[in-house]
Amino acid sequence: MATRRVAVLFQPDPMDLRRRETLRGVARYAQAAGHWHLALDPYADQREPGRCDGIIAAPHRGRARSLAHCPVPVVSVTWGLLQESLFRVVENRYAAGRLAARHLAEQGCRTFAYLGFSRENQSRVEHAKIQLECSNSPIAAVARESGFGSPAALLRAFRCYVGITPADSRQRHGRVPPRQRER
């Protein structure tokens, strides 16, 4: 089998823990596969064609568009830039949050907080997902508690990050929305 040249497009300095661990996982796979040659190349998308067979990238806003038009396959390993048409592989933060919440509940905790980045839409969407799955609070209340100015703002962010509406998410998890009071 021919050796594949795969470029890893990360900014090498500073490389945060998530990127180091991602790079370590790619390197382990490459070693086990035996037919990959990895190159840590933050400018792989700007090199002449033929230098690599594929790119694994953690692109920032300025690079995502050029990566979307690369002549070789590109895989993004970041949560950001969801509007770009890059194939994406990311960790399941929602599942990690559920696992953490389940552990706390098993330890007898009945009230606990979510500590995330309040200005980051993704963290607020993750908080809203947990609320939708674990409570029957109205969507307007979930939006407010998650830091969104309105249910419409939650809806836009939810569709962007999750791909479905908050109501659809709640329904998939077997939660029935509270009934409207008849007047």
Rosetta blueprint (number, residue, H / E / L):
1 M L
2 A L
3 T L
4 R E
5 R E
6 V E
7 A E
8 V E
9 L E
10 F L
11 Q L
12 P L
13 D L
14 P L
15 M L
16 D L
17 L H
18 R H
19 R H
20 R H
21 E H
22 T H
23 L H
24 R H
25 G H
26 V H
27 A H
28 R H
29 Y H
30 A H
31 Q H
32 A H
33 A H
34 G L
35 H L
36 W E
37 H E
38 L E
39 A E
40 L E
41 D L
42 P L
43 Y L
44 A H
45 D H
46 Q H
47 R L
48 E L
49 P L
50 G L
51 R L
52 C L
53 D L
54 G E
55 I E
56 I E
57 A E
58 A L
59 P L
60 H L
61 R H
62 G H
63 R H
64 A H
65 R H
66 S H
67 L H
68 A H
69 H L
70 C L
71 P L
72 V L
73 P L
74 V E
75 V E
76 S E
77 V L
78 T L
79 W L
80 G L
81 L L
82 L L
83 Q L
84 E L
85 S L
86 L L
87 F E
88 R E
89 V L
90 V L
91 E L
92 N L
93 R H
94 Y H
95 A H
96 A H
97 G H
98 R H
99 L H
100 A H
101 A H
102 R H
103 H H
104 L H
105 A H
106 E H
107 Q L
108 G L
109 C L
110 R L
111 T L
112 F L
113 A L
114 Y L
115 L L
116 G L
117 F L
118 S L
119 R L
120 E L
121 N H
122 Q H
123 S H
124 R H
125 V H
126 E H
127 H H
128 A H
129 K H
130 I H
131 Q H
132 L H
133 E H
134 C H
135 S L
136 N L
137 S L
138 P L
139 I H
140 A H
141 A H
142 V H
143 A H
144 R H
145 E H
146 S L
147 G L
148 F L
149 G L
150 S L
151 P H
152 A H
153 A H
154 L H
155 L H
156 R H
157 A H
158 F H
159 R H
160 C H
161 Y H
162 V H
163 G L
164 I L
165 T L
166 P H
167 A H
168 D H
169 S H
170 R H
171 Q H
172 R H
173 H L
174 G L
175 R L
176 V L
177 P L
178 P L
179 R L
180 Q L
181 R L
182 E L
183 R L
